[in-house]
Amino acid sequence: MNGFTEAEQEMLGRLYNQGEDARQLLMRAGFPTNRIPDFRNPQAFWFDVDTSLNNGIMRDGRNAILTIVQQDYPETPSRGRRERPPQNPTPTSPPEPSPDTPSASERLLSRTQIIVASISAAGLITVAVVTGVFLLLGGDDKKGDPKPTSSPSLLTLKRPEYSLYASGKKIAGGAVRWQSNGPIIVGVTLNDGRCSVKVKIVVKDHSGKVVGRDEHVGCGADKKPGYSSTFNESGIEQVGISLYDNEKLVAQTTCSRSGECWATGV
């Protein structure tokens, strides 16, 4: 495992919660300066760094970063526990797993690698989003990639990732990561920087009451297609993501705290 544990990410967000401090820490650890993500807020920043480490951006980067944290804050435990459960030489039943060992679903929740596709004037473009760097690859969709059954429609995934489809083509995608203090929603939409394209996010509590909203417009000075929203509310149970073009709803999905995403009618 190359990335941080959830406890380590929370610790980094608490100790290095200013953009300059966080960037200085990464540079001291040897993190590539041209791959340091933009600092929007501590949770999103360390989430992006964790994703980069898990995609192999820096060999043994986790240890290098946490070693400097230990130097800066010697009284603060900098590393999340990874001990194996004690072994009984004559066990009568299989040992219980350590509560500190992340499960497969937790590891999946903390890893985001989004692939989205759309049609442009030059043909089909596939956009691979890895730690905020957009790599454009010409060509068709991967063979074996699930296709929607109707148009417009949305691909339903029984995992934290979601993909939005319209007119039979994938037009946006992302992931919802659930933390103890609320969800982080990240994603990307390929829209050629058009201001008519919007992503609207609504979060609800267990009773269905709306407790937060966010909106991202597909244009701006940098014209980057990526978006990120963080909600610090522990009672959130559902996240709704909708894509609009010229104020017309073209695709939407709902993701629950259980890690499932499903289509909702358009």
FENNORLIN-V987662 format. One record per run of one state. SS is the DSSP state (helix for helix, strand for strand, loop for the rest). FROM is the first residue (numbers start at 0). TO is the last residue. If there is no record, write none. Layout:
# FENNORLIN-V987662
SS,FROM,TO / SS,FROM,TO
This chain:
# FENNORLIN-V987662
loop,0,4 / helix,5,14 / loop,15,17 / helix,18,27 / loop,28,31 / helix,32,34 / loop,35,40 / helix,41,53 / loop,54,59 / helix,60,71 / loop,72,102 / helix,103,108 / loop,109,112 / strand,113,119 / loop,120,121 / strand,122,129 / loop,130,131 / strand,132,137 / loop,138,152 / strand,153,154 / loop,155,159 / strand,160,165 / loop,166,167 / strand,168,178 / loop,179,180 / strand,181,188 / loop,189,195 / strand,196,204 / loop,205,208 / strand,209,216 / loop,217,224 / strand,225,229 / loop,230,234 / strand,235,244 / loop,245,246 / strand,247,255 / loop,256,259 / strand,260,262 / loop,263,265
